[in-house]
Amino acid sequence: MIRRLLVANRGEIARRVFATCRALGVETVAVHSDADAAAPFVAEADQAVRLPGNTPAETYLRVEKILDAARRSGADAVHPGYGFLAENAEFAAAVTDAGLTWVGPPAKVIAAMGEKLAAKALLAEAGVPMLPSWTDTDEISDFPVLVKAAAGGGGRGMRIVRDAGELAEAVASARREAAAAFGDGTVFIERYVERGRHVEVQILGDAHGRVVSIGDRDCSIQRRHQKIVEEAPAVVPERVRTALHEAAVAAGRAVDYLGAGTVEFLLAPNGEFFFLEMNTRLQVEHPVTELCTGLDLVGLQLLVAEGEPLPATLPGSTGHAIEVRLCAEDAAASWRPATGTLHRFTVPGVASEFGALAAPGLRLDSGVVAGSTVGVHYDSMLAKLVAWGRTRAEATRLLATALSRAELHGVTTNRDLLVRVLRSPAFAAVEIDTGFLDRHAEVFAPLLPADRLPLATLAAALASAAGRRADARVLAGLPSGWRNVPAVPQVTRFTGPDGEIEVRYRLDRTGGLAEWSADPDPDPGAAEPSAADPAVALIEATPGRVVLDVDGVRCAYRVHRVGSAVFVDGPDGPASLAELPRFPLPTAELAAGSLLAPLPGAVTRVHVQVGQRVTAGDPLLTLEAMKLEHPVLAPTDGVVAELPVPAGGQVRTGAVLAVVNPEEDP
């Protein structure tokens, strides 16, 4: 039996495996980079071994360092998690050769399924339906097609191509991204199915020759070919479900599968389906299957690794589960990754972390806690929030409500988009496919409507004033902003999502709100409320809570201040603000048309030259950060004036990447 298990992964993945180990009495060992030294998963392990360095290539991808950590910690087994080395056949073989128990399929199975072209040929012989594919671009005459990495997954190295003229650049870009992510730039091309759904089947195999399917999942809502919303079971006709499970089991039997794996399919609108790939590991979205079946899939992995047979009978699926991936990124800015410190990370109503639910409710699988630092070295996913309900509608409502009420302060996330997806009529009607986000631009809007932002800024201003009164060392009994000329309003200025906004308010002698206005284009002469501002009465104002009566409706706002940053969570949605100083210090001005690096990274390519005329939207350069390529586009028509960073150059957040002088109107 396994006594001490080393998890060759990090974050939420490691914490998930540790949770099962604690329940089974298995000791745990974490490995960690320098960047992860203070991460929650390191603190939770019974032992932890440092891997010097920060990047995956220096740490989590170094087989010899992982094996040395296992030796030094006395681990007798290794679990690869579901990333980094999880699908690395050489790593699996090295672990076995070192005399350790490998929690996963044998190296030969990983190798067979890791080379996607060979896997397609092998499984086609087993009767699994396949899409046509090519390796020679000259053979392609029918579009659209999909360029895919031959090694690895997770959406990296994938590009949709709708025109022959775009194919060469798409292949080159996919090769670069695949090489950076997997160390192998080999790509191939498949026919692209419009409005296809991504449906997958969970399989398990044991050392006694048994391969079974355990539930199915729909993972169609994706960004950049990476899943962000997953649910179980998939909403499909029963005849299709039966055929999917039969094909998945046939795929597993064809390779003598052992352990937990996932067979992924593309489901066409007409009910036909085609093999995409087999992931020889546990999937990120496995919690939805666990909640619907009551099974612990990590526990079953350990059972199989110890040579035990799978249980004779396995439960079917009950109810419906939906999972969302909460990521540190700005969805409205082309999914730009975000970094920073999570000053607050609170999700209301969570009934379980990494485990089963006894009744409809919420499960949180998180790699972060309040105070965690989100850096640039790893994937942007922070946590998974999962809801299980008796029906799909119940699970959807539970999940959307909890997400909308969560306090996520300090790092930009995709929370607003996830809530809008869950609340969209199309999602409710199961009108979903891999192009969902391309067709529904409305889900990219922030939860907080623009006309309700003034109320959030008023709450922030009143909370800040209450905080100053609470911290006052003298004359603390005076009302905030008291003066001999009561008609002069208090003025607080913030920067918000759309720029600067100025809040002007005046309290009467009883502490009530006599007047207020919030102006996104401040005018020092405007003291009266604008016609657009609703009638507001102040009910309560403390440093952390403001209650307003807005046109007869009482609204409570939670306010959290960290330095000049002010986070407001209200009934209409969240707002992240920064209070501006009354007397700002002079700062150096950037040249007009400067484009700044949104986060640290490397400039991989420069597409233009100084003096070149560009059109708004033209690519200027490509920045690689958090494992993905991010194009930097011209914001306007103009002429490239400066390109201070050459290809290969490293940049920090805020560095000038390019300067484009806009064309002047004739």
SVG drawing of the C-alpha trace seen along z (x, -y; Angstrom):
<svg xmlns="http://www.w3.org/2000/svg" viewBox="-40 -79 58 88">
<polyline fill="none" stroke="black" stroke-width="0.4" points="0.0,0.0 1.0,-3.6 2.4,-5.2 3.8,-8.5 2.7,-10.2 4.6,-13.0 2.5,-15.2 4.5,-16.5 2.3,-19.5 1.2,-22.8 -1.7,-24.9 -5.2,-23.7 -4.1,-20.4 -1.8,-19.5 -4.4,-20.6 -7.0,-18.4 -4.8,-15.3 -3.8,-16.1 -7.5,-16.2 -8.0,-12.6 -4.7,-11.5 -5.8,-13.0 -9.0,-11.1 -7.2,-7.8 -4.3,-8.3 -1.7,-8.7 1.2,-11.0 1.9,-13.8 4.9,-15.5 4.8,-18.8 7.4,-20.1 7.6,-23.8 9.4,-26.5 10.7,-29.7 7.7,-31.6 5.4,-29.1 7.2,-28.9 4.4,-30.6 1.5,-29.0 -1.3,-27.2 -0.5,-23.7 3.1,-23.9 1.7,-24.6 -0.8,-21.8 1.7,-19.0 3.3,-16.8 6.7,-17.5 7.8,-20.0 10.9,-20.0 12.1,-23.2 12.9,-23.1 15.3,-26.1 14.0,-28.5 10.7,-30.0 9.7,-29.0 8.1,-25.6 11.2,-24.7 13.4,-25.3 11.2,-23.4 8.1,-21.4 9.2,-20.1 12.6,-18.8 12.2,-15.0 15.5,-14.6 14.6,-17.2 11.2,-15.5 12.8,-12.1 15.5,-13.6 12.7,-15.1 11.0,-11.8 14.2,-10.1 15.0,-12.8 11.4,-12.8 11.1,-9.1 8.0,-9.0 7.1,-5.6 4.7,-6.9 4.3,-9.8 1.0,-11.4 1.6,-13.8 -1.6,-15.8 -3.2,-16.9 -0.7,-19.3 3.1,-19.7 4.4,-16.1 1.1,-14.3 1.2,-13.1 4.9,-12.7 5.8,-9.1 9.4,-9.6 8.5,-10.8 6.2,-7.9 8.9,-5.4 11.5,-7.2 9.3,-7.0 8.7,-3.3 12.4,-2.6 13.2,-4.3 11.1,-1.7 8.3,-4.1 4.5,-3.5 3.3,-5.6 -0.3,-6.9 -1.4,-6.9 -1.5,-4.8 1.7,-3.0 4.3,-4.9 3.5,-3.0 -0.2,-4.1 0.8,-7.8 3.2,-7.6 0.6,-6.1 -2.0,-8.7 0.4,-11.6 1.2,-11.5 -2.2,-12.6 -1.7,-11.5 -0.7,-8.0 -3.5,-7.9 -6.0,-8.8 -4.8,-6.0 -4.8,-3.4 -8.3,-4.2 -9.7,-4.5 -8.9,-0.8 -10.9,-0.2 -13.9,-1.8 -13.8,-5.2 -15.1,-7.9 -12.5,-10.3 -12.3,-13.7 -10.2,-14.0 -6.7,-15.4 -3.6,-16.5 0.0,-17.3 0.7,-18.8 -0.9,-22.2 -0.8,-21.8 -3.4,-19.0 -6.0,-21.4 -8.6,-23.0 -11.7,-23.1 -12.0,-25.6 -12.5,-26.2 -9.8,-24.0 -8.3,-23.7 -4.5,-23.7 -3.6,-21.6 -0.5,-20.7 0.4,-17.1 1.8,-17.0 -0.1,-18.4 -3.5,-20.0 -5.3,-22.7 -6.0,-24.7 -2.4,-25.7 -1.2,-25.6 -4.7,-25.7 -5.8,-28.1 -9.0,-28.2 -8.3,-29.1 -11.1,-30.2 -9.1,-31.3 -6.1,-29.8 -4.2,-33.0 -4.2,-32.8 -3.0,-29.2 0.8,-29.7 0.9,-32.2 -1.5,-30.2 0.7,-27.1 3.8,-29.1 2.2,-30.7 0.7,-27.3 4.2,-25.7 5.8,-28.5 3.1,-28.2 3.2,-24.4 7.0,-24.4 7.0,-26.8 4.2,-24.9 5.2,-21.3 8.7,-21.3 7.4,-20.0 6.3,-22.2 4.7,-19.5 1.2,-20.4 -1.5,-18.9 -4.7,-20.1 -8.3,-18.8 -11.5,-19.8 -13.3,-22.3 -16.9,-21.6 -19.0,-24.7 -21.2,-24.9 -19.6,-21.7 -19.9,-20.8 -17.0,-19.5 -18.3,-16.4 -16.1,-14.0 -16.4,-10.7 -14.6,-9.7 -13.1,-6.3 -11.3,-4.1 -9.3,-1.0 -7.7,1.4 -4.9,3.9 -7.4,6.8 -8.4,5.9 -11.6,3.9 -12.3,0.6 -15.5,-1.3 -17.1,-4.7 -18.2,-6.9 -20.4,-9.7 -20.0,-12.3 -19.4,-16.1 -20.1,-19.0 -17.1,-21.4 -18.2,-23.5 -17.9,-27.0 -14.3,-27.9 -11.9,-30.8 -8.9,-30.3 -9.9,-26.7 -9.5,-26.3 -12.6,-25.3 -14.1,-27.8 -17.5,-26.2 -18.1,-22.5 -21.2,-20.5 -22.3,-16.9 -24.1,-15.1 -24.0,-16.5 -27.4,-17.4 -27.6,-14.9 -30.1,-12.3 -29.7,-9.0 -28.9,-7.2 -26.0,-9.6 -24.8,-9.2 -24.8,-5.4 -22.8,-5.6 -20.3,-8.1 -19.7,-5.8 -19.3,-2.7 -16.7,-4.6 -14.8,-5.8 -14.6,-2.3 -13.5,-0.9 -10.7,-3.5 -9.7,-2.5 -9.7,1.2 -7.7,0.6 -4.7,-0.5 -5.3,1.6 -6.0,-1.5 -5.1,-1.7 -6.2,-4.5 -8.3,-7.5 -8.6,-9.1 -10.8,-11.1 -11.9,-10.5 -12.9,-13.7 -15.3,-14.0 -16.6,-16.7 -20.4,-16.5 -21.8,-17.9 -25.3,-19.6 -26.7,-16.5 -25.7,-14.1 -22.5,-12.8 -19.5,-12.8 -15.7,-12.4 -12.7,-11.6 -10.6,-14.6 -8.1,-13.1 -7.6,-10.9 -6.2,-12.6 -4.2,-10.1 -4.8,-11.8 -7.5,-13.2 -9.1,-16.3 -9.4,-19.7 -13.2,-19.4 -13.4,-16.0 -15.3,-17.5 -18.6,-17.7 -18.4,-14.0 -17.6,-13.4 -20.6,-15.4 -23.0,-13.6 -21.7,-10.1 -20.5,-10.5 -17.2,-8.9 -13.7,-10.2 -11.8,-9.8 -8.4,-10.5 -9.2,-7.8 -10.0,-5.4 -6.7,-6.4 -4.8,-5.4 -6.8,-2.1 -5.9,-1.1 -2.3,-2.2 -2.1,0.2 -3.2,3.0 -6.7,3.4 -9.7,4.0 -12.3,1.4 -15.5,1.9 -17.9,4.4 -20.7,1.9 -20.3,-1.9 -23.0,-4.4 -24.8,-6.2 -25.3,-10.0 -27.7,-11.9 -28.7,-15.5 -26.6,-18.1 -23.3,-19.8 -21.7,-22.9 -18.1,-24.1 -16.6,-27.4 -12.9,-28.2 -12.1,-31.4 -9.1,-32.9 -6.9,-36.0 -7.5,-37.7 -9.4,-40.6 -11.9,-38.9 -12.9,-42.2 -9.3,-42.9 -8.6,-39.8 -8.2,-37.6 -5.1,-39.5 -3.7,-37.7 -3.7,-39.7 -1.2,-39.6 -1.2,-41.1 -2.1,-40.3 -5.5,-38.8 -6.4,-41.1 -9.7,-39.2 -10.9,-35.9 -14.3,-35.0 -17.1,-33.0 -20.3,-32.8 -22.2,-29.5 -19.4,-27.1 -20.3,-23.7 -17.2,-21.7 -13.6,-22.2 -12.3,-19.5 -14.9,-17.0 -18.4,-15.6 -21.7,-17.4 -24.4,-15.8 -27.1,-18.1 -27.4,-20.7 -24.7,-23.3 -21.3,-24.6 -17.8,-23.1 -14.6,-25.2 -11.3,-23.8 -8.9,-26.6 -5.2,-27.1 -5.2,-30.5 -6.4,-32.2 -6.6,-35.8 -3.1,-37.2 -1.9,-35.0 0.3,-36.5 -0.7,-35.8 2.5,-35.9 3.4,-35.4 5.1,-32.0 2.0,-29.8 -1.5,-29.3 -4.0,-32.0 -6.6,-29.7 -7.1,-30.7 -9.9,-28.3 -12.9,-26.2 -16.3,-26.8 -18.8,-23.9 -22.5,-23.8 -24.5,-20.6 -28.3,-20.7 -31.3,-18.4 -31.7,-20.0 -29.5,-22.0 -31.5,-25.1 -31.0,-24.8 -27.3,-24.3 -27.0,-27.2 -28.8,-29.6 -26.7,-28.4 -23.5,-29.0 -24.4,-32.3 -25.6,-33.8 -22.5,-32.7 -20.2,-34.1 -22.0,-37.4 -21.7,-37.8 -18.0,-36.7 -15.5,-39.2 -12.5,-39.0 -10.3,-41.9 -6.9,-42.9 -6.6,-40.9 -8.8,-41.2 -10.8,-38.0 -13.2,-36.6 -16.0,-36.4 -18.4,-38.9 -18.2,-37.0 -18.9,-33.7 -22.0,-35.1 -23.3,-36.6 -22.8,-33.3 -24.7,-31.3 -27.5,-33.9 -27.8,-34.1 -31.0,-32.7 -28.8,-30.8 -27.1,-28.9 -30.5,-28.1 -31.7,-26.8 -28.6,-24.6 -27.7,-26.6 -24.0,-26.1 -21.0,-25.1 -17.4,-26.0 -18.2,-29.3 -20.5,-30.5 -18.4,-33.4 -17.8,-34.6 -21.6,-35.0 -22.5,-36.4 -20.6,-39.7 -23.1,-40.8 -21.5,-38.4 -18.3,-40.5 -20.1,-43.5 -19.3,-44.1 -21.9,-43.1 -22.2,-46.6 -24.2,-48.7 -22.6,-52.1 -25.6,-54.0 -25.1,-52.3 -21.4,-53.0 -22.0,-56.5 -23.8,-54.8 -20.8,-52.5 -18.4,-55.5 -20.7,-57.4 -20.5,-54.4 -16.7,-54.4 -16.5,-58.1 -18.8,-57.8 -16.9,-54.7 -13.6,-56.5 -14.9,-59.5 -16.1,-57.2 -12.7,-55.5 -11.0,-58.8 -13.3,-59.7 -12.7,-56.4 -8.9,-56.9 -8.9,-60.6 -6.8,-61.3 -8.3,-64.7 -11.8,-66.1 -13.1,-62.6 -16.6,-63.6 -17.0,-66.1 -18.8,-65.0 -16.5,-64.2 -15.7,-67.3 -17.3,-69.6 -16.8,-73.3 -18.3,-76.7 -19.6,-77.0 -22.0,-73.9 -23.1,-74.7 -19.7,-73.6 -19.7,-69.9 -17.1,-67.3 -15.2,-66.1 -13.6,-62.7 -12.0,-61.7 -11.5,-58.1 -10.2,-56.3 -12.7,-53.6 -13.2,-51.2 -13.7,-54.1 -11.4,-56.7 -11.8,-59.4 -15.0,-60.0 -15.6,-62.8 -18.1,-62.4 -19.5,-65.5 -21.7,-65.3 -22.9,-67.3 -24.1,-66.0 -26.7,-68.0 -26.3,-68.7 -28.0,-65.4 -25.5,-63.4 -28.0,-62.8 -27.1,-63.2 -28.3,-66.6 -27.1,-66.4 -24.7,-64.4 -23.5,-64.0 -21.0,-61.8 -19.5,-63.1 -17.2,-61.1 -16.0,-64.4 -15.4,-66.5 -16.4,-70.2 -15.3,-72.2 -18.3,-74.5 -21.0,-71.8 -22.3,-71.4 -25.9,-70.3 -26.9,-66.7 -27.2,-65.8 -30.7,-64.9 -29.4,-61.3 -28.5,-60.8 -31.3,-59.0 -32.6,-60.3 -30.5,-58.9 -30.8,-58.9 -28.0,-57.8 -29.0,-55.1 -25.6,-53.9 -21.9,-54.6 -19.0,-52.8 -15.6,-52.1 -16.7,-48.6 -20.4,-49.0 -22.6,-51.7 -26.4,-51.4 -28.3,-53.8 -31.9,-54.3 -32.0,-54.6 -35.4,-55.8 -37.1,-54.0 -35.0,-50.8 -32.5,-50.0 -29.1,-48.9 -26.2,-47.7 -22.6,-48.1 -19.6,-46.2 -16.5,-48.4 -12.9,-47.1 -10.0,-49.5 -6.3,-48.6 -4.1,-51.7 -5.7,-53.8 -7.6,-50.9 -11.2,-50.7 -13.3,-47.6 -17.1,-47.9 -19.5,-44.9 -23.1,-46.0 -26.4,-44.6 -25.8,-45.6 -22.2,-44.2 -18.7,-44.9 -16.5,-48.0 -12.8,-48.3 -11.7,-51.9 -8.6,-53.9 -9.0,-57.0 -6.9,-59.9 -4.9,-62.1 -6.2,-65.7 -2.8,-67.1 -1.1,-64.8 2.6,-64.9 4.0,-65.7 5.0,-62.7 6.8,-62.2 4.5,-62.2 4.6,-59.4 4.8,-60.2 1.4,-60.3 0.6,-57.0 2.7,-54.9 1.7,-51.3 2.6,-49.8 3.2,-46.2 0.2,-45.0 2.4,-42.4 5.9,-41.0 6.9,-38.9 9.1,-38.5 8.8,-40.2 8.9,-37.2 8.4,-39.0 8.3,-42.6 6.1,-42.9 6.8,-46.6 9.6,-49.1 10.0,-52.6 8.5,-55.0 6.1,-52.5 2.5,-53.6 -0.1,-51.4 -3.8,-51.1 -5.8,-50.6 -5.7,-46.9 -2.5,-46.1 -0.2,-43.8 2.9,-45.7 4.6,-43.0 3.8,-39.8 4.3,-39.5 4.6,-36.0 3.4,-35.8 1.7,-33.2 2.3,-30.5 0.4,-32.3 1.1,-34.7 -0.6,-38.1 -0.6,-40.3 0.0,-44.1 -2.1,-46.0 -2.0,-49.5 -4.7,-51.5 -5.2,-54.0 -4.1,-54.9 -0.7,-56.5 3.1,-56.1 5.3,-53.9 7.6,-56.4 9.4,-54.1 10.1,-50.4 12.3,-50.3 12.2,-46.6 13.8,-44.2 12.6,-40.7 13.8,-38.5 13.7,-41.4 12.2,-41.0 9.9,-43.6 8.3,-44.5 4.7,-45.7 4.3,-49.3 7.3,-49.2 6.9,-51.1 6.5,-48.5 5.9,-50.9 4.9,-54.5 2.4,-55.2 1.9,-58.8 -1.8,-59.1 -2.6,-60.7 -3.9,-64.2 -7.2,-65.0 -6.8,-67.0"/>
</svg>
